[in-house]
Amino acid sequence: MAGQDGKIRAKGFDIEISDLLEKRTNDQQKSAGLDIADFFIPQLLSKTVNYKAQPKNTVELKSLNQQKLEKFRSKNHLIDILIDVFDLDLS
């Protein structure tokens, strides 16, 4: 398996496995076999994402991480819901 890890990293990927689902689920949810989709789908169906328009003549300086996040947002507007669901700190 270590060989595969090296090949993936050589292509620029840095993947980590999260134990967030294990930490946030109770015994009943675990025994029911719930997976990550069981938590996302209700959130995705119940929320909408609103963006505030920026004035045309403003210049906003963004960090590299902010730029990457904006790129993700341009590809999938639901990224903010994922950030909210996992209570991610993006500072």
C-alpha positions in Angstrom: 0.0 0.0 0.0 2.9 2.4 0.6 3.8 2.2 -3.1 0.4 3.4 -4.0 0.7 6.2 -1.5 3.9 7.4 -3.1 2.4 7.3 -6.6 -0.6 9.4 -5.5 1.6 11.9 -3.7 3.9 12.2 -6.8 0.8 13.4 -8.7 0.3 16.2 -6.2 -2.4 14.7 -4.0 -2.3 14.9 -0.3 -5.1 12.7 1.0 -6.0 12.1 4.6 -8.7 9.9 6.1 -10.9 11.7 8.6 -12.4 10.1 11.7 -15.0 12.9 11.9 -17.9 10.6 11.2 -16.8 8.2 13.9 -16.5 11.1 16.4 -19.9 12.7 15.5 -22.1 9.7 15.3 -23.8 7.9 18.2 -24.0 4.1 18.8 -27.5 3.9 17.2 -26.3 5.7 14.1 -23.3 3.5 13.8 -25.3 0.3 14.3 -27.7 1.5 11.6 -24.8 1.6 9.2 -25.2 5.3 8.3 -22.6 6.7 6.1 -21.5 10.2 5.2 -24.2 10.6 2.5 -26.9 10.0 5.2 -25.8 13.2 6.8 -25.2 15.3 3.7 -28.3 14.6 1.8 -30.8 16.2 4.3 -28.5 19.2 4.7 -28.1 19.6 0.9 -31.9 19.4 0.4 -32.8 21.8 3.1 -30.3 24.7 2.5 -29.6 27.2 -0.1 -26.4 29.2 -0.6 -26.6 33.0 -1.1 -23.7 35.0 -2.3 -23.5 38.8 -1.7 -22.4 40.8 -4.8 -19.2 42.7 -4.5 -19.1 46.4 -5.5 -17.5 46.7 -9.0 -14.6 48.9 -8.0 -13.3 47.1 -5.0 -10.0 45.1 -5.0 -9.9 42.1 -2.6 -6.6 40.5 -1.7 -7.0 36.8 -1.1 -4.6 34.2 0.3 -3.7 31.2 -1.7 -6.1 29.1 0.4 -8.9 31.6 -0.2 -8.2 31.5 -3.9 -8.4 27.7 -3.9 -11.7 27.9 -2.0 -13.2 30.3 -4.5 -12.1 28.0 -7.3 -14.0 25.1 -5.5 -17.0 27.4 -5.1 -17.0 28.2 -8.8 -17.2 24.5 -9.6 -19.7 23.5 -6.9 -21.7 26.0 -5.0 -22.6 23.4 -2.3 -19.1 23.6 -0.8 -20.3 26.1 1.7 -22.9 23.6 3.0 -20.1 21.0 3.4 -18.1 23.6 5.4 -21.1 24.3 7.5 -22.0 20.6 8.1 -18.4 19.8 9.2 -18.1 23.0 11.2 -14.8 23.7 9.4 -12.6 26.6 10.5 -11.2 28.2 7.4 -9.2 31.0 9.1 
